[in-house]
Amino acid sequence: MVIDCHGHYTTAPKQLQSFRDEQIAALKDPKAAAPKTLASITDDQLRDSVQPQLQFQNDRGTDVTIFSPRASAMAHHIGDATTSLDWTRHCNDLIQRVCALFPENFVGVCQLPQTPGAPLAHCVEELERCVNELGFIGCNLNPDPSGGHWTAPPLTDRFWYPFYEKMVELDVPAMVHVSASCNPNFHATGAHYLNADTTAFMQFLSADLFKDFPALRFIIPHGGGAVPYHWGRYRGLAQDMKRPPLGDLIRHNIFFDTCVYHIAGIELLLKIVPIDNILFGSEMVGAVRGIDPETGHYFDDTKRYVDQISWLSDGDRRKLYEDNARRVYPRMNARLKPRAPAEAVSEKSARL
Amino acid sequence: MVIDCHGHYTTAPKQLQSFRDEQIAALKDPKAAAPKTLASITDDQLRDSVQPQLQFQNDRGTDVTIFSPRASAMAHHIGDATTSLDWTRHCNDLIQRVCALFPENFVGVCQLPQTPGAPLAHCVEELERCVNELGFIGCNLNPDPSGGHWTAPPLTDRFWYPFYEKMVELDVPAMVHVSASCNPNFHATGAHYLNADTTAFMQFLSADLFKDFPALRFIIPHGGGAVPYHWGRYRGLAQDMKRPPLGDLIRHNIFFDTCVYHIAGIELLLKIVPIDNILFGSEMVGAVRGIDPETGHYFDDTKRYVDQISWLSDGDRRKLYEDNARRVYPRMNARLKPRAPAEAVSEKSARL
């Protein structure tokens, strides 16, 4: 089985964006009332909307996508806590409906109703609702709800602890994922996303968060930002700062996905980062939509790159494609078919 | 000849820091007058202070370092335009004295008196002074003088054009280099530096700056931040955005250094980025000071990594170590011995 840990619902029916447009318009015009409800979306419209994802799964040979709302549209910096909560609940509800329509193809991960400067009570409630009522298995946590002004405390600050307590209680991980940037310095997918990944890793390296929360798990997407390429710098910084070796630091708590869109980058990632800390992901349908003229294949068909890494053992490949995701997102096991016993046996022997 | 394009004066005599400490103390206490002069520093004190750099040059087999003030100490966010100008001139003057004492080992690059929100007139004047009077060959330009709040316009904005006009007139490049971060989200050397590199590259990719300034040249340090590792993402984004192919985009204008502290990262850089766009650099004595227990050598001894890349041709190695730096920093040629004719001939045949 191949689990893609990083897919966004970038192809939602237009009613969702219309709701958002009205919501934003209402913020600018105090006389206009915010739209209370999302216009009706039929199951057929939802089915149609995810045909691109289903087609890519089929064409590329992946089985199930850990599916969350469009990341760049979370835009937590827009409006206030009520704006964010309304928008977030609609986005998450649609994810739940898609997962119910295609239970073998999608498993849900939620957006959170974050707002700059606001406490995390709404996020705790929404996480609980999504996990306990909608069957979600994780969340996307935005380290910069201001959208490029970086006004929130670092992820290791006690500000975040109430949310982490709920994550641990529910046994769900968070992907660290920023949204759109309203700072003209930062292009979203070309700078802000990768910067946030790099920033979060260095925050985790610098503090003792995982002593306080040994069971807390984060996925740092986009191949870990700049981190694997600069692994020597981070090993050196950790040593200079008298921090644990990186392997120990990340072991049970920090994971990278494989959203790196060329084979040389994927090869570096797989060579440098312990295989137990890498989850297969593609970010489809997402940041880069085109076909690479050098290969004739989609840039974001990351499975092709992984499949070309000839030195990867079958056991490691299985970890990357399936076992690590089941371990990091344990609630997935209740949603998916269990591993076939034959596979489990061969995995066991591969470990010996 | 091996030219290290990225060295900072991190070992300056303590009088320099004392001046800075007094300057900052005066900002906090309006009754205290800012120190007008730097306490006397003798030539012998300067000679002593760069013994670590000279020793590393000798041990590692590099010849000359393009030398600039300590980057993290520029701290353009502290005080006002006068604070920044006073501090900058002292820092640059010391670089000039070191270069005069060791003309075969150091060539100067200046810090700029940037200040958040201030126009660039002081920077234009200081660049002119440093190049025309002190013999400097380039500058370090901070894309975020606010120190992690990112309040300046992108580097492609017309705000920067008066400074670029002076750079082109003087035929000097700029290394894009941020300073300390006063935003608790960003560790300086572990996040802010790499984020700035990534951010600047994406700004350059998104706009037509080099149509307006075909002769403008930037070095993006720290191996280009996240860029080479995500080269596929950037190729795909450029294609989606109908921008030129990356090779065309960077050819005459954007260069990366080799400040990547492990061999897998260096190998990716040299494999992916056109060799004409890479300059050898080490960032010594700098971000990471320790010895890698896996190799028994300094993390920042980047020449060791480059020397281990067996598939690099002699011609390419010569470009990386010397020719590219002479081309990007042409004023260096007046400061250094010309290339030996024999070398020039062999280089020519390597090109054929």
Interface residues (C-beta under 8 A of the other chain):
Chain A: P143 D144 G148 H149 W150 A152 P153 P154 N183 P184 N185 F186 H187 T189 G190 A191 L194 N195 T198 T199 F201 M202 Q203 L205 S206 H222 G223 G225 A226 P228 Y229 H230 W231 G232 R233 Y234 R235 G236 L237 Q239 D240 V260 Y261 H262 A264 G265 L268 K271 I272 A287 V288 R289 G290 D292 P293 E294 F299 D300
Chain B: P143 D144 G148 H149 W150 A152 P153 P154 N183 P184 N185 F186 H187 T189 G190 A191 L194 N195 T198 T199 F201 M202 Q203 L205 S206 H222 G223 G225 A226 P228 Y229 H230 W231 G232 R233 Y234 R235 G236 L237 Q239 D240 V260 Y261 H262 A264 G265 L268 K271 I272 A287 V288 R289 G290 D292 P293 E294 F299 D300
